Amino acid sequence: MREGYLYAPAQKELFNGVKPGDRVSTGRLTRPWLAVTHEVTSVLVSGWPGRLLRVSVVEPQTEAEQVAMKEANANLGRAPAFTRALAVDVLEELSPGWCSGSMVT
C-alpha cells in the first residue's frame, strides 16, 4: 500500500464532501488519473482554494485496472515524484500550508 498526498481543488466535484475514511475513484481506466505525490512539499497546487489530503493508493483489482495503471505509470522514470492511481482512500486532511513548505514538521 502506497501513501502520499493529493491536492483537491474546490472546483473538482470529485472531491466535494470527501472526508477521512472515504474512497475516491475516477470510475474510468483512462485519463484523468489521480496524481498521488510522494512528498508533501512536491504537491502541485492546481487552483485555489482547495484541500490537501493524505491518501493511500488503492491497488488495481481487475486485470484491466492492473494493465491500465502499469501503462499509466510506465513513462514516469526511475524515481517518479508521483504515482498515478484510479482510486485512493482518504486518510486525513492536512493544512494546505504544507504544500508551500511553510508548515513546521
C-alpha positions as a LaTeX table, in Angstrom:
\begin{tabular}{lrrr}
\hline
Residue & $x$ (\AA) & $y$ (\AA) & $z$ (\AA) \\
\hline
Met1 & 0.00 & 0.00 & 0.00 \\
Arg2 & 1.43 & 3.36 & $-1.04$ \\
Glu3 & 0.61 & 6.55 & 0.80 \\
Gly4 & 1.05 & 10.08 & $-0.42$ \\
Tyr5 & $-0.60$ & 13.44 & $-0.91$ \\
Leu6 & $-3.22$ & 14.76 & $-3.25$ \\
Tyr7 & $-4.35$ & 18.37 & $-3.69$ \\
Ala8 & $-8.06$ & 18.63 & $-4.40$ \\
Pro9 & $-9.12$ & 21.96 & $-5.91$ \\
Ala10 & $-12.55$ & 23.10 & $-4.73$ \\
Gln11 & $-13.81$ & 23.25 & $-8.32$ \\
Lys12 & $-13.29$ & 19.49 & $-8.80$ \\
Glu13 & $-16.62$ & 17.91 & $-7.93$ \\
Leu14 & $-14.98$ & 14.50 & $-7.44$ \\
Phe15 & $-13.67$ & 15.70 & $-4.06$ \\
Asn16 & $-16.70$ & 17.62 & $-2.79$ \\
Gly17 & $-17.57$ & 16.46 & 0.69 \\
Val18 & $-14.89$ & 13.78 & 0.98 \\
Lys19 & $-13.63$ & 13.05 & 4.47 \\
Pro20 & $-11.18$ & 10.63 & 6.08 \\
Gly21 & $-12.35$ & 7.08 & 5.54 \\
Asp22 & $-13.88$ & 7.82 & 2.12 \\
Arg23 & $-12.72$ & 6.24 & $-1.13$ \\
Val24 & $-12.38$ & 8.48 & $-4.18$ \\
Ser25 & $-12.38$ & 6.83 & $-7.59$ \\
Thr26 & $-12.13$ & 8.18 & $-11.11$ \\
Gly27 & $-14.53$ & 5.48 & $-12.31$ \\
Arg28 & $-12.54$ & 5.02 & $-15.51$ \\
Leu29 & $-9.40$ & 3.32 & $-16.81$ \\
Thr30 & $-8.10$ & 6.34 & $-18.73$ \\
Arg31 & $-7.15$ & 9.95 & $-18.00$ \\
Pro32 & $-7.63$ & 11.88 & $-15.87$ \\
Trp33 & $-5.93$ & 9.81 & $-13.19$ \\
Leu34 & $-5.39$ & 10.78 & $-9.59$ \\
Ala35 & $-1.81$ & 12.01 & $-9.12$ \\
Val36 & $-0.59$ & 11.00 & $-5.68$ \\
Thr37 & 2.59 & 12.89 & $-4.79$ \\
His38 & 5.16 & 11.12 & $-2.63$ \\
Glu39 & 6.45 & 14.24 & $-0.80$ \\
Val40 & 4.09 & 16.84 & 0.64 \\
Thr41 & 6.32 & 19.71 & $-0.49$ \\
Ser42 & 6.10 & 18.46 & $-4.11$ \\
Val43 & 2.32 & 18.68 & $-4.32$ \\
Leu44 & 1.16 & 20.64 & $-7.35$ \\
Val45 & $-1.43$ & 23.22 & $-6.31$ \\
Ser46 & $-3.75$ & 23.47 & $-9.29$ \\
Gly47 & $-6.38$ & 26.03 & $-8.38$ \\
Trp48 & $-7.29$ & 27.80 & $-5.19$ \\
Pro49 & $-9.00$ & 27.24 & $-2.87$ \\
Gly50 & $-8.50$ & 23.57 & $-2.32$ \\
Arg51 & $-7.79$ & 20.82 & 0.16 \\
Leu52 & $-4.66$ & 18.83 & 0.85 \\
Leu53 & $-5.38$ & 15.17 & 1.52 \\
Arg54 & $-3.12$ & 12.41 & 2.77 \\
Val55 & $-4.23$ & 9.33 & 0.89 \\
Ser56 & $-3.50$ & 5.68 & 0.32 \\
Val57 & $-3.43$ & 4.39 & $-3.25$ \\
Val58 & $-5.98$ & 1.63 & $-3.82$ \\
Glu59 & $-4.22$ & $-1.15$ & $-5.69$ \\
Pro60 & $-5.82$ & $-2.12$ & $-9.01$ \\
Gln61 & $-8.11$ & $-5.11$ & $-8.56$ \\
Thr62 & $-9.00$ & $-6.37$ & $-12.02$ \\
Glu63 & $-6.62$ & $-7.34$ & $-14.79$ \\
Ala64 & $-7.85$ & $-4.37$ & $-16.85$ \\
Glu65 & $-7.11$ & $-2.00$ & $-13.96$ \\
Gln66 & $-3.66$ & $-3.53$ & $-13.47$ \\
Val67 & $-2.80$ & $-3.11$ & $-17.15$ \\
Ala68 & $-4.13$ & 0.47 & $-17.23$ \\
Met69 & $-2.08$ & 1.51 & $-14.18$ \\
Lys70 & 1.08 & $-0.24$ & $-15.39$ \\
Glu71 & 0.83 & 1.66 & $-18.68$ \\
Ala72 & $-0.10$ & 4.96 & $-16.96$ \\
Asn73 & 2.92 & 4.82 & $-14.67$ \\
Ala74 & 5.40 & 3.32 & $-17.16$ \\
Asn75 & 6.72 & 6.62 & $-18.53$ \\
Leu76 & 7.32 & 8.35 & $-15.18$ \\
Gly77 & 11.01 & 7.49 & $-14.98$ \\
Arg78 & 13.13 & 5.68 & $-12.42$ \\
Ala79 & 12.31 & 7.80 & $-9.35$ \\
Pro80 & 8.98 & 9.46 & $-10.04$ \\
Ala81 & 7.70 & 12.22 & $-7.75$ \\
Phe82 & 4.16 & 10.90 & $-8.02$ \\
Thr83 & 2.08 & 7.82 & $-8.75$ \\
Arg84 & $-0.98$ & 7.74 & $-11.00$ \\
Ala85 & $-3.97$ & 5.99 & $-9.44$ \\
Leu86 & $-7.55$ & 5.02 & $-10.26$ \\
Ala87 & $-8.71$ & 5.28 & $-6.66$ \\
Val88 & $-7.48$ & 6.44 & $-3.26$ \\
Asp89 & $-8.60$ & 6.09 & 0.32 \\
Val90 & $-8.60$ & 9.40 & 2.20 \\
Leu91 & $-6.59$ & 9.06 & 5.41 \\
Glu92 & $-6.66$ & 12.65 & 6.66 \\
Glu93 & $-6.98$ & 16.26 & 5.62 \\
Leu94 & $-3.96$ & 18.48 & 6.17 \\
Ser95 & $-3.49$ & 22.23 & 6.08 \\
Pro96 & $-2.79$ & 23.40 & 2.50 \\
Gly97 & 0.14 & 25.32 & 4.02 \\
Trp98 & 2.14 & 22.08 & 3.84 \\
Cys99 & 2.24 & 22.44 & 0.04 \\
Ser100 & 4.42 & 25.54 & 0.24 \\
Gly101 & 6.66 & 24.11 & 2.93 \\
Ser102 & 5.51 & 26.81 & 5.33 \\
Met103 & 4.42 & 24.31 & 7.99 \\
Val104 & 6.83 & 23.13 & 10.66 \\
Thr105 & 7.16 & 19.33 & 10.85 \\
\hline
\end{tabular}
